[in-house]
Amino acid sequence: MGMEKNKSIKQKIEATINSVDAIDEVKISPFFKEKTLRQMFSEKQEESATVWSWFTPQLQFATLILIVALNVFAVMQLRDDNYDEEISTFAESYGLLIDSEDALIN
């Protein structure tokens, strides 16, 4: 029984090897690889270009002007006289202000 099994396995191996002869050669264009790679990389470039396409130079300039204007407004608010008053109010409410009467050293 062992010999019959070995013959069966050998026949299967030979049939498998012989089946390779039946496979026809695939003919492709010699430039197939180059065309495929070019298409793959061109899609990636187009995709990255479309991500930021909405952020045009005009929109960039408008955004820059807006940021500068907000910064100027913030600086003007900090220089306002109300700032000192608000800091004093904050310090008094949290007990951070030392009264001259309570201080030991004047």
C-alpha positions as CSV (number, residue, x, y, z in Angstrom):
1,M,0.0,0.0,0.0
2,G,2.9,2.3,0.7
3,M,4.3,1.8,-2.8
4,E,1.0,2.6,-4.4
5,K,0.7,5.8,-2.5
6,N,4.3,6.8,-3.5
7,K,3.4,6.1,-7.2
8,S,0.3,8.1,-6.9
9,I,2.2,11.1,-5.4
10,K,4.8,10.8,-8.2
11,Q,2.1,10.8,-10.9
12,K,0.6,13.9,-9.3
13,I,3.9,15.7,-9.2
14,E,4.6,14.8,-12.9
15,A,1.2,15.9,-13.9
16,T,1.8,19.2,-12.1
17,I,5.1,19.7,-13.8
18,N,3.7,18.8,-17.2
19,S,0.9,21.3,-16.8
20,V,3.4,24.1,-16.8
21,D,4.1,23.3,-20.5
22,A,0.4,24.1,-21.3
23,I,0.6,27.7,-20.0
24,D,1.0,30.2,-22.8
25,E,3.5,33.1,-22.5
26,V,1.8,36.4,-21.6
27,K,2.8,39.1,-24.0
28,I,2.8,42.7,-22.7
29,S,4.0,46.0,-23.9
30,P,7.6,46.7,-23.0
31,F,6.5,50.1,-21.6
32,F,3.8,48.6,-19.4
33,K,5.7,49.2,-16.1
34,E,6.6,52.8,-17.0
35,K,3.0,53.6,-18.0
36,T,1.7,52.1,-14.8
37,L,4.1,53.9,-12.6
38,R,3.5,57.2,-14.4
39,Q,-0.3,56.8,-13.8
40,M,0.2,55.9,-10.2
41,F,2.4,59.0,-9.4
42,S,0.3,61.4,-11.5
43,E,-2.8,60.5,-9.4
44,K,-0.9,61.2,-6.2
45,Q,0.2,64.6,-7.5
46,E,-3.3,65.6,-8.6
47,E,-4.7,64.5,-5.3
48,S,-2.2,66.7,-3.3
49,A,-2.9,69.6,-5.6
50,T,-6.7,69.4,-5.0
51,V,-6.3,69.4,-1.2
52,W,-5.0,73.0,-1.1
53,S,-6.6,74.2,-4.4
54,W,-9.3,76.2,-2.5
55,F,-6.7,78.2,-0.6
56,T,-5.9,80.6,-3.4
57,P,-3.5,83.5,-3.1
58,Q,-6.3,86.0,-2.7
59,L,-7.8,83.9,0.2
60,Q,-4.3,83.7,1.7
61,F,-3.9,87.5,1.6
62,A,-7.4,88.0,3.1
63,T,-6.6,85.6,5.9
64,L,-3.3,87.4,6.6
65,I,-5.1,90.7,6.8
66,L,-7.7,89.3,9.2
67,I,-5.0,87.9,11.5
68,V,-3.0,91.1,11.5
69,A,-6.2,93.1,12.2
70,L,-7.1,90.8,15.1
71,N,-3.6,91.2,16.6
72,V,-3.8,95.0,16.3
73,F,-7.2,95.0,18.0
74,A,-5.9,92.7,20.8
75,V,-2.9,95.0,21.4
76,M,-5.1,98.1,21.5
77,Q,-7.3,96.4,24.0
78,L,-4.3,95.6,26.2
79,R,-3.1,99.2,26.1
80,D,-6.5,100.5,27.1
81,D,-6.9,102.1,30.6
82,N,-9.5,99.6,31.5
83,Y,-6.8,97.0,31.6
84,D,-5.2,98.4,34.7
85,E,-8.5,98.8,36.4
86,E,-9.5,95.2,35.5
87,I,-6.2,93.9,36.9
88,S,-6.8,95.8,40.1
89,T,-10.3,94.4,40.4
90,F,-9.0,90.9,39.8
91,A,-6.3,91.3,42.4
92,E,-8.7,92.7,45.0
93,S,-11.2,89.9,44.4
94,Y,-8.6,87.2,44.9
95,G,-6.9,88.9,47.8
96,L,-3.7,89.5,45.9
97,L,-3.6,93.3,46.6
98,I,-1.8,94.4,49.8
99,D,-3.4,97.3,51.6
100,S,-1.0,100.0,52.9
101,E,-2.7,99.8,56.3
102,D,-2.0,96.1,56.6
103,A,1.6,96.3,55.6
104,L,4.2,96.3,58.3
105,I,6.8,98.1,56.2
106,N,5.6,101.2,54.4
